[in-house]
Amino acid sequence: MLSVGSRAPEFTLADQDEREVSLTSLLNAGPLILYFYPADFTPICTRQACLVRDLHEDIRRTGLTVAGISPQSPATHREFRARYGLTFPLLSDPDKAVIRMYDVNGFLGFGVRRVTYLIDQGRIIRDAVVADLRLREHEAFIRTALAVGDGR
């Protein structure tokens, strides 16, 4: 996991609609909650996505943005978003290049760690949490970011 206070690496990935999305473009709308997750349609990942969905209006209203990254294809992300009514972008990292850049590759290179970062508009990581199986920690992290307001 990258350290709080370090600079978030720039990236460009395809979203669920196969449009290229960069870190810079996400940050243009405000500080970013960027979360990494192992796979669409798995029980914990589905609960996490629905948690973010349920908080999305508060996230947006507070001036924050949110996006998720996993190794699945844009087509799988499209289906996942449609099935669960997700309204935030899901980015596809099939070769795990960004997953490695953000140091969230799973143990021995398998899978993806469940990590959430709060990144300010200057690309500085303001806070982070890693909790592979404990969604309450990710929910508490997002609620704390909401309480701070714009994430600064």
Buried (B, 14 or more C-beta within 10 A) or exposed (E): BBEEEEEBBEBEBBBBEEEEBEBEEBBEEBBBBBBBBBBBEEEBBBBBBBBBBEBBEEBBEBBBBBBBBBBBBBEBBBBBBEEBEBEBBBBBBBEBEBBEBBBBBBEEEEBBBBBBBBBBBEBBBBBBBBBBEEBEBBBEBBEEBBEBEEBE
